[in-house]
Each structure stands twice: as structure tokens, then as C-alpha cells.
Amino acid sequence: MEKIANNYGALPNHFYPIKKLQNYIHMGVVREYRKGDSIVLPGELIDRIIYVLSGKLSISFLNEDGRKKIMFYADPYTFSDRLFPVDPCSVHVVSVEKSTVCFFSKEQLSEIFQMDKEMILEFITSYSSKCSYFMRETHEMAVYSPSARVLRLLYDLCINQGKLVDGVYQIDVKLSQKSISEMTGIHYVTVCKLFGYLRKANILHKTTNKITVFDLQGLKNLIE
């Protein structure tokens, strides 16, 4: 069994890869998508899981005001669950890059589980990992202000991916302010203003491909 992902960084790209499921793709429906294609539109009910064979998907929720929050990415051997849809459904599944996926219905999964009972535990483990992640997300939104959530994301990126060079931390990451807005569910204007403040306070500076943190303790103090 694969190890559950417990260090998500900015956003998880898998929870619990189920590699064995690729042995049963002949029982599902395989489709290919180009970069940017919508696989599931908001409000669309498909009653399937979407198992990623190659490429990457983004799974987003749309707020009532139309703003998008990316919840997670799905890499190969993980899946997006549209098996038990909730009405109204505001989930948008998009192919971030050229991707191949397999759709499995409830009936097809039931048949797979009967043939391979270990697959049931695989799915339970994956669902448990996702539940833990969304519980943490709920905690973040309940406890921290919008600005603090962005600051925490930047702090986590620095701790997990930053490299100390000449007394400053450099994070080599291509992450736009629009992407940060979508990841945190915080208005784009708020994100822009926050980065402007951090630059003027000489705490960090962001370019297209890099974030340089001059004052990690100052960043932490702002969160607290």
C-alpha cells in the first residue's frame, strides 16, 4: 500500500495513489483531454469517479460570488470523486495539462470490489486521507483571517521549499497572485495589497518564478 500524503505543501496533488485500479480500466470508460478542457462543469452530475491515468486535474469549488477556490490537484493514480454528488454541486474539474482519465460508475466499482476485496481498503484509506485534509482546511478558514491564510501559505512554502542563500530564503516556485487567490479563496485584490505591504515592509519580494523571504521571523510574527 502507498503511503498517505501528509505533507501537502501549498496544495496536495495526491492523497493516496491507488495504482492497482489501473488493472481494471478495461471495465471503465477511458477518455483523453487537452490542457484546459473542462471534465466536469459546475452543476453537472455524472455519478462517476474520475481516475487519473496520466496528466493532472484541478478540482475547484465556485463561491456564490463566482470566485474560484482550487481545493486540490489530482495526479496519476488518484481520483476525483463525483460518485456521490451533492445538489447544488459547485465543483469544477479541469485538465491542467494533457490528461488521460478513466470513469468508473458505482456498478463497475462494485464489481471490482467483489473481485478484489483489498480495493475496498484502498478506497477507504483514500477517503480518510481526503477527509483529514478538508478538516484542516475547515479549521484554517474558521481560525485564521483571510490575510493570515495567505501568510501561512507563504510561511509553509518557505519552510518546506525555501533554500537559505546569503542570509535570505529563496523559494523557486512559479506561483501567480491569481493562483494564490484561487488556492486560498481570497479576493485577488486582497492578495495584491498584501504582497504590496510585504514588499514595502522588506519581509519578502515576489517575482514570476521566485519568492525571496528577507525576514522569516517577521513573516511568522504577522501570522501570530
C-alpha positions in Angstrom: 0.0 0.0 0.0 1.2 3.5 -0.8 2.0 5.9 2.0 -0.7 8.5 2.7 0.4 12.0 1.8 0.7 14.0 5.0 2.9 16.9 3.9 0.8 18.8 1.3 3.0 21.9 0.9 0.8 24.6 -0.8 -1.8 22.2 -2.3 -1.9 18.4 -2.3 -1.5 16.7 -5.7 -2.4 13.3 -4.3 -3.9 11.8 -1.2 -3.4 8.1 -1.5 -2.5 6.8 -5.0 -4.4 3.7 -5.9 -2.1 2.1 -8.5 -3.9 -1.2 -8.6 -7.0 0.4 -10.0 -5.2 0.8 -13.4 -5.5 -3.0 -13.7 -9.3 -2.6 -14.1 -9.5 0.3 -16.6 -10.9 -2.1 -19.2 -14.1 -2.1 -17.1 -14.4 1.7 -17.1 -14.5 4.4 -19.8 -11.2 5.9 -20.8 -11.1 9.4 -22.3 -8.4 11.9 -23.2 -8.5 15.7 -22.6 -6.4 18.6 -23.7 -4.9 21.2 -21.4 -7.7 23.5 -20.2 -10.6 21.2 -21.0 -13.4 21.0 -18.5 -14.1 17.4 -17.4 -16.9 18.3 -15.0 -18.8 21.6 -15.2 -20.3 23.2 -12.1 -23.8 21.8 -11.6 -23.1 18.8 -13.8 -23.9 15.4 -12.2 -22.0 12.4 -13.6 -22.3 9.8 -10.8 -18.7 8.6 -11.5 -15.3 8.7 -10.1 -12.6 10.2 -12.4 -9.4 8.1 -12.1 -6.3 9.9 -13.5 -4.1 7.7 -15.7 -1.7 10.5 -16.9 -1.6 14.3 -16.6 -3.1 16.4 -13.8 -6.5 17.7 -12.9 -7.5 20.6 -10.8 -10.6 20.3 -8.5 -12.2 23.7 -7.6 -15.2 25.0 -5.8 -17.0 28.1 -7.0 -18.2 30.6 -4.4 -21.6 32.2 -4.6 -20.0 35.4 -6.0 -18.3 33.4 -8.7 -14.8 33.3 -7.2 -12.9 30.1 -7.6 -11.0 28.2 -4.9 -8.8 25.3 -6.0 -9.1 22.6 -3.4 -6.6 20.1 -4.7 -4.9 18.6 -7.7 -5.2 15.0 -8.9 -2.0 13.4 -10.2 -1.8 9.9 -11.8 -3.4 7.0 -9.8 -5.6 9.3 -7.7 -9.2 10.2 -8.4 -11.8 13.0 -8.2 -15.0 11.8 -6.5 -18.2 12.6 -8.4 -19.8 9.3 -7.3 -22.0 10.8 -4.6 -22.8 14.3 -5.8 -24.4 16.9 -3.6 -27.1 19.2 -5.1 -26.3 22.0 -5.8 -22.9 21.0 -6.9 -20.3 23.8 -7.5 -17.3 21.6 -8.3 -15.3 22.3 -11.4 -12.9 19.7 -12.7 -10.4 20.8 -15.3 -7.5 19.2 -17.1 -4.4 21.3 -16.1 -2.3 19.5 -18.7 -2.9 16.9 -21.4 -4.5 14.1 -19.4 -6.0 10.6 -19.7 -8.6 9.6 -17.2 -10.9 6.6 -16.6 -14.5 7.0 -15.5 -15.9 4.3 -13.1 -19.6 4.0 -12.2 -21.0 2.6 -8.9 -21.8 -0.7 -10.6 -18.4 -1.0 -12.1 -16.7 -0.3 -8.8 -19.0 -2.8 -7.0 -17.9 -5.4 -9.5 -14.2 -4.6 -8.9 -14.6 -4.7 -5.2 -16.2 -8.2 -5.4 -13.2 -9.4 -7.5 -10.6 -7.7 -5.3 -11.7 -7.0 -1.7 -8.4 -5.3 -0.9 -9.5 -2.5 -3.2 -12.2 -1.6 -0.7 -9.5 -0.8 1.9 -7.6 1.2 -0.7 -10.6 3.4 -1.3 -11.4 3.8 2.4 -7.8 4.9 3.0 -8.0 7.4 0.2 -11.3 8.8 1.5 -9.9 9.0 5.0 -6.9 11.0 3.8 -9.1 13.5 1.9 -11.4 13.9 5.0 -8.3 14.8 7.1 -7.2 17.4 4.6 -10.6 19.0 4.3 -10.9 19.1 8.1 -7.7 21.0 8.2 -8.9 23.3 5.5 -12.1 24.0 7.5 -10.0 24.7 10.6 -7.9 27.2 8.7 -10.9 29.1 7.5 -12.6 29.1 10.9 -9.5 30.2 12.9 -7.5 32.4 10.6 -8.3 35.7 8.8 -8.0 35.8 5.0 -4.7 37.6 5.2 -3.3 35.2 7.8 -4.2 32.2 5.5 -2.1 33.7 2.7 0.7 34.4 5.1 0.6 30.8 6.4 0.8 29.5 2.9 3.9 31.6 2.2 5.4 30.6 5.5 4.8 26.9 4.8 6.3 27.3 1.3 9.4 28.8 2.8 9.8 26.1 5.4 9.2 23.2 3.0 10.8 24.5 -0.2 12.9 27.6 0.7 16.7 27.5 0.4 18.8 29.7 2.6 21.2 31.7 0.3 23.3 34.6 1.7 21.0 35.1 4.7 17.7 35.1 2.8 15.3 32.3 1.8 14.7 31.7 -1.9 11.6 29.7 -3.0 11.8 28.7 -6.6 8.2 28.4 -7.5 6.0 29.7 -10.4 3.0 30.9 -8.4 1.0 33.9 -9.6 -1.1 36.1 -7.3 -4.1 34.9 -9.2 -3.2 31.3 -8.4 -2.8 32.2 -4.7 -6.2 33.9 -4.8 -7.7 30.7 -6.2 -5.9 28.4 -3.8 -7.0 30.3 -0.7 -10.4 31.5 -1.9 -9.4 35.1 -1.0 -10.2 38.0 -3.3 -7.4 38.8 -5.8 -7.3 42.5 -4.8 -6.7 41.5 -1.1 -3.8 39.2 -2.2 -2.2 42.0 -4.3 -2.5 44.5 -1.4 -0.9 42.0 1.0 2.1 41.4 -1.3 2.5 45.2 -1.7 2.7 45.5 2.1 5.1 42.7 2.5 7.4 44.2 -0.2 7.3 47.7 1.4 8.0 46.2 4.9 11.0 44.3 3.4 9.6 41.0 4.5 9.5 39.3 1.1 9.5 40.0 -2.6 7.8 38.0 -5.2 8.7 37.7 -8.9 7.2 35.5 -11.6 9.4 32.5 -10.8 10.7 33.1 -7.3 9.7 34.3 -3.8 12.5 35.8 -1.7 11.9 36.0 2.0 14.1 38.5 3.8 12.6 38.3 7.2 11.2 34.9 8.1 10.6 35.8 11.7 8.7 38.9 10.6 6.5 36.8 8.4 5.8 34.5 11.3 5.1 37.4 13.6 2.4 38.7 11.2 0.7 35.4 11.3 0.6 35.4 15.1 
